[in-house]
Amino acid sequence: MHIGLHADAHPDKPAIVMGGSGVVTYQQLDDRSKQLSQLFHSIGLRPGDHVAWCVENTERFHELIWGAQRSGLLYTAISTRLTDEEIQYIVEDCGAKAFIASSYVADATAALAGKLAGVDAYFALGGAIDGYESYEEAVAAQPAESTADECEGDDMLYSSGTTGRPKGVKPAFSPKPWGSAHAVTLLGQALYGATEESVYLSPAPLYHAAPLRFTREFQRIGATVIVMEKFDPADFLRLVEEHGVTHTQVVPTMFVRMLKLPEAERTKHELSSLQCVIHAAAPCPVRVKEQMIEWWGPIINEYYAATEGGGFMACTSAEWLAHEGTVGKPLIGTLHVCDDDTGEELPTGEAGTVYLEPPNPEDLFEYHNDPEKTRQSRHPQHPDWFTLGDVGYLDDDGYLYLTDRKAFMIITGGVNVYPQEAENLLVTHDRVMDVAVFGVPNEDFGEEVKAVVQPIDMTDAGPELERELLAFCREHLADVKCPRSIDFVEELPRHPTGKLYKRLLRDQYWEGHESKI
């Protein structure tokens, strides 16, 4: 299965419809991705090589995916919210030989021209960037023909880590024949009823794993994909009605925003075309999910998985209503809940570290250029089991419930944020003695980033220092990683060995909440 088959069968069928404007047919998508594949080949890229891009949701995003996919390349899509320092780190760390940036991120990428180690070719999409070749002109100069070594590539996306630097999740990769099905293809068909008649609405940034993979694989099936440039709750409902959307994937904060629309706005759109609504990426408050099922019916499906792959938990609306609060039970892989001290599996109902055992150990990922982080993710007695750092328990029916995160990872609006990056930065400020960063409750986003700072001089504590530190963070880190507010204390609770008792701080903000996420 691949887009070329659909281009032959239905050349004028929309492959991509942008929520604002713009349509790309299957013929156009197939031709442009062939031209891009030819461009990659002309600059020396071969199967197994790496390419990276930093591009917002545009009508040309999927030609980047398919151009790399049919070239047998590993490709890294980078968040457009990152700073130039963060982009440079990812491009160099992943080993990209070519880099594509859109004019939307010109401010962050212009200074990188000619400075990225290992990168030989720079292309600017959607407008000029000094030091970059025009992407559109370079692609247009190539023939819309398949290369002789056409084969399937794969994504290699980056997930922030507790070490403070984002890490590439490197799949167990070897190029497969062009048209080979992906695991998400089979899930979409078998679990969610995806067909070439489906219409899939994607409201999230395409550089995230789930939107990238689900839209790619719905196109592999031959469906039409609707892409929102930016999520807006009222616009989401309008697009469902306007395009007869059958499938969509959201994060819980999107549910919250839609539920908070005025009653007249919520109810004026016809949503009967919806057959399957998928949600993941963050825990959904029980009452929010109850309200969504009441509104849209029992078509809401949850899953628990990760960029790292290796396992897939899922539950339907009916299963969730019978096991309220669950994130699902295993469909792919095996779950193990283990004691942190002994590594032994725990009995039903007892919380511990959640490990996933993939069905094929040879498919285990590794963290690119970080063998220590890879080692830390594995079970000490069972190296074929890995953990994402989540804590939870199983019920008698084998359904998983998440209760906490070992590393205090923050999920804000469906985006994973690890606090150590902000901690490592803030502690370098000349007015800061010590700092702790963690997630605190936020009604709309689930969690928000909070910093508690021990200033060198406690008389400095106050709004002026808070503003200075927040500005300092935004200068060096993507906005989503920066604290939304800062509290000050005379001394942070540390053990004489230097261990920070972050839980003592964090628990104060979570009093009255049943879950710590």
SULPEFEN-V732033 format. One record per pair of residues at least 6 apart in sequence whose C-alpha atoms are under 8 Angstrom apart, sorted by the first residue. I is the first residue (numbers start at 1). J is the second residue. Records with the same first field share a line. If there is no record, write none. Layout:
I: J + J
This chain:
1: 179 + 180 + 181 + 220 + 221
2: 178 + 179 + 180 + 219 + 220 + 221
3: 26 + 29 + 30 + 219 + 220 + 221 + 222
4: 26 + 27 + 30
6: 26 + 27 + 222
7: 26 + 27 + 30
8: 27
10: 26 + 27
11: 25 + 26 + 27 + 28
12: 25 + 26 + 27
13: 25 + 26 + 224
14: 23 + 24 + 25 + 26 + 224 + 225
15: 23 + 24 + 25 + 26 + 29 + 219 + 222 + 223 + 224 + 225
16: 23 + 24 + 25 + 59 + 224 + 225 + 226 + 227
17: 23 + 24 + 59 + 224 + 225 + 226 + 227
18: 58 + 59 + 226 + 227 + 228 + 229
19: 226 + 227 + 228 + 229 + 239
20: 228 + 229
22: 59
23: 59
24: 59
29: 62 + 63
30: 63
31: 144 + 145
32: 63 + 67 + 139 + 144
33: 63 + 64 + 66 + 67 + 68 + 70 + 144
34: 67 + 70 + 143 + 144 + 145 + 146 + 147
35: 67 + 139 + 140 + 142 + 143 + 144 + 145
36: 63 + 64 + 67 + 68 + 139 + 142
37: 67 + 68 + 70 + 71 + 146 + 147
38: 142 + 143 + 144 + 145 + 146 + 147
39: 138 + 139 + 142
40: 46 + 71
41: 71 + 147
43: 121
45: 97
46: 71 + 72 + 73
47: 71 + 72 + 73 + 149 + 151 + 153 + 175
48: 72 + 73 + 74 + 153 + 174 + 175
49: 72 + 73 + 74 + 96 + 97
50: 73 + 74 + 75 + 76 + 94 + 95 + 96 + 97 + 98
51: 68 + 73 + 74 + 75 + 76 + 95 + 96 + 97 + 98 + 99
52: 75 + 76 + 77 + 78 + 91 + 96 + 98 + 99 + 100
53: 76 + 77 + 78 + 99 + 100 + 101
54: 77 + 78 + 79 + 80 + 100 + 101 + 102 + 105
55: 61 + 77 + 78 + 79 + 80 + 100 + 101 + 102 + 104 + 105 + 207
56: 79 + 80 + 102 + 104 + 205 + 206 + 207 + 229
57: 205 + 206 + 227 + 228 + 229 + 230
58: 229
61: 206
62: 216
65: 75 + 216
68: 74 + 75 + 153
69: 151 + 152 + 153 + 154
70: 150 + 151 + 152 + 153 + 178
71: 147 + 149 + 150 + 151 + 152 + 153
72: 150 + 151 + 152 + 153 + 154 + 175 + 176
73: 152 + 153 + 154
74: 153 + 154 + 155 + 156
75: 153 + 154 + 155 + 156 + 157
76: 94 + 155 + 156 + 157 + 158
77: 155 + 157 + 207 + 208
78: 87 + 90 + 157 + 158 + 207
79: 207 + 208
80: 105
81: 478 + 479 + 480
82: 108 + 477 + 478 + 479
83: 108 + 476 + 477 + 478
84: 108 + 109 + 111 + 112
85: 476
86: 477
87: 109
88: 112 + 116
90: 158 + 166
91: 99 + 116
92: 116 + 117 + 118 + 119
93: 369
94: 168 + 368
95: 118 + 119
96: 118 + 119
97: 118 + 119 + 120 + 121
98: 119 + 120 + 121 + 122
99: 119 + 121 + 122 + 123
100: 122 + 123 + 124 + 125 + 135
101: 109 + 122 + 123 + 124 + 125
102: 124 + 125 + 126 + 127
103: 124 + 125 + 126 + 127 + 128 + 129
104: 126
106: 129
110: 129 + 130 + 131
113: 122 + 130 + 131 + 132
114: 120 + 122 + 131
122: 131 + 132 + 133
123: 132 + 133 + 134 + 135
124: 132 + 133 + 134 + 135
125: 134 + 135 + 136
126: 135 + 136
127: 134
128: 134
150: 177 + 178
151: 175 + 176 + 177 + 178 + 179
152: 175 + 176 + 177 + 178 + 179 + 180
153: 175 + 176
154: 171 + 173
156: 168 + 169 + 170 + 171
157: 168 + 169 + 170 + 208 + 209 + 307
158: 166 + 167 + 168 + 169
159: 166 + 167 + 168 + 169 + 307 + 416
160: 166 + 167 + 416 + 417 + 418
161: 167 + 418
162: 407 + 418 + 419 + 420 + 421
163: 420 + 421
164: 418 + 419 + 420 + 421 + 424
165: 421
167: 367 + 368 + 370
168: 367 + 368
169: 307 + 308 + 365 + 366 + 367 + 368
170: 365 + 366 + 367 + 368
171: 308 + 363 + 364 + 365 + 366
172: 362 + 363 + 364 + 365 + 366
182: 217
184: 213 + 214 + 217
185: 214 + 217 + 218 + 220 + 221
188: 194 + 214 + 217 + 218
189: 195
192: 276
194: 218 + 221 + 223 + 247
195: 218 + 221 + 222 + 223
196: 218 + 221 + 222 + 223 + 224
197: 222 + 223 + 224
198: 223 + 224 + 245 + 246 + 247
199: 223 + 224 + 225 + 226 + 243 + 244 + 245 + 246 + 247
200: 215 + 218 + 223 + 224 + 225 + 226 + 245 + 246 + 247 + 248
201: 225 + 226 + 227 + 228 + 240 + 245 + 247 + 248 + 249
202: 211 + 215 + 225 + 226 + 227 + 228 + 248 + 249 + 250
203: 227 + 228 + 229 + 230 + 231 + 236 + 249 + 250
204: 211 + 228 + 230 + 231 + 250
205: 211 + 229 + 230
206: 212
209: 307
210: 307
211: 249
215: 225
218: 224 + 225
219: 225
228: 236
233: 254 + 257 + 258 + 261
234: 258 + 261 + 265 + 266
237: 266 + 269 + 271
238: 269
239: 245
240: 246 + 270 + 271 + 273 + 274
241: 269 + 270 + 271 + 273
244: 271 + 273 + 274
245: 273 + 274
246: 273 + 274 + 275 + 276
247: 274 + 275 + 276 + 277 + 278
248: 276 + 277 + 278
249: 277 + 278 + 279 + 280
250: 277 + 278 + 279 + 280
251: 279 + 280 + 281 + 282 + 413 + 414
252: 279 + 280 + 282 + 283 + 284 + 285 + 413 + 414
253: 413 + 414 + 444 + 445 + 446
254: 413
255: 288 + 289 + 292
256: 288 + 444
257: 444
258: 266
259: 266 + 292
271: 296
274: 299
275: 299
276: 299 + 300 + 301
277: 299 + 300 + 301
278: 300 + 301 + 302 + 303
279: 300 + 301 + 302 + 303
280: 302 + 303 + 304 + 305 + 414
281: 304 + 305 + 411 + 414 + 415
282: 411 + 413 + 414
283: 327 + 402 + 446 + 517
285: 325
286: 324 + 325
292: 300
293: 299 + 300 + 317
298: 316 + 317 + 318
299: 316 + 317
300: 316 + 317
301: 314 + 315 + 316 + 317
302: 314 + 315 + 316 + 317 + 327 + 328
303: 312 + 313 + 314 + 315 + 327 + 328
304: 312 + 313 + 314 + 327 + 328
305: 311 + 312 + 313
306: 388
308: 365
309: 365
310: 332 + 333 + 356 + 357 + 358 + 359 + 363 + 364 + 365
311: 330 + 331 + 332 + 333 + 334 + 356 + 357 + 358
312: 330 + 331 + 332 + 333
313: 327 + 328 + 329 + 330 + 331 + 332
314: 327 + 328 + 329 + 330 + 331
315: 326 + 327 + 328 + 329
320: 326 + 327 + 328
323: 399
325: 401
326: 399 + 400 + 401 + 402
327: 399 + 400 + 401 + 402
328: 399 + 400 + 401
329: 398 + 399 + 400
330: 399
332: 358 + 359
333: 356 + 357 + 358 + 359
334: 356 + 357 + 358 + 359
335: 354 + 355 + 356 + 357
336: 345 + 354 + 355 + 356 + 357
337: 345 + 346 + 351 + 352 + 353 + 354 + 355 + 392 + 393 + 394
338: 344 + 345 + 346 + 352 + 353 + 354 + 355
339: 345 + 346 + 352 + 353
340: 352 + 353
343: 379 + 380 + 381
346: 352
348: 393 + 394 + 395 + 396
349: 393 + 394 + 395 + 396
350: 392 + 393 + 394
351: 391 + 392 + 393 + 394 + 403
352: 391 + 392 + 393
353: 387 + 389 + 390 + 391 + 392 + 406
354: 387 + 388 + 389 + 390 + 391 + 392 + 393
355: 379 + 385 + 386 + 387 + 388
356: 385 + 386 + 387
357: 384 + 385 + 386
358: 364 + 384 + 385
361: 384
364: 384
366: 374
367: 373 + 374
377: 386 + 387 + 388 + 389
378: 384 + 385 + 386 + 387
379: 385 + 386 + 387
389: 405 + 406 + 407
390: 402 + 403 + 404 + 405 + 406
391: 402 + 403 + 404 + 405 + 406
392: 400 + 401 + 402 + 403 + 404
393: 400 + 401 + 402 + 403
394: 400 + 401
395: 401
403: 515 + 516 + 517
404: 515 + 516 + 517
405: 517
407: 418
408: 418 + 419 + 438 + 439
409: 416 + 417 + 418 + 419 + 438 + 439
410: 416 + 417 + 418 + 419 + 438 + 439 + 447 + 448 + 449
411: 417 + 439 + 446 + 447 + 448
412: 445 + 446 + 447 + 448 + 449
413: 444 + 445 + 446 + 447
414: 445
417: 480 + 481
418: 481
419: 437 + 438 + 449 + 481
420: 437
421: 481
422: 437 + 473 + 477 + 481 + 482 + 483
423: 435 + 436 + 437
425: 473
426: 432 + 435 + 469 + 472 + 473
427: 433 + 434 + 435
429: 469
431: 455 + 456 + 457
432: 453 + 454 + 455 + 456
433: 453 + 454 + 455 + 456
434: 453 + 454 + 455 + 491 + 492
435: 451 + 452 + 453 + 454 + 492
436: 451 + 452 + 453 + 492 + 502
437: 449 + 450 + 451 + 452 + 483
438: 449 + 450 + 451 + 502 + 506
439: 447 + 448 + 449 + 450 + 506
440: 447 + 448 + 449 + 450 + 506 + 509 + 510
441: 447 + 448 + 509 + 510
442: 448
446: 517
447: 517
448: 483 + 484
449: 481 + 482 + 483 + 484 + 485
450: 483 + 484 + 485 + 486 + 487
451: 483 + 485 + 486 + 487
452: 486 + 487 + 488 + 489
453: 486 + 487 + 488 + 489 + 492
454: 488 + 489 + 490 + 491 + 492
455: 461 + 488 + 489 + 490
458: 489 + 490
461: 488
462: 488
466: 485 + 486 + 487
470: 482 + 483 + 484 + 485
473: 482 + 483
474: 482
492: 500
493: 500 + 501 + 502 + 504 + 505
494: 500 + 501
495: 501
510: 516
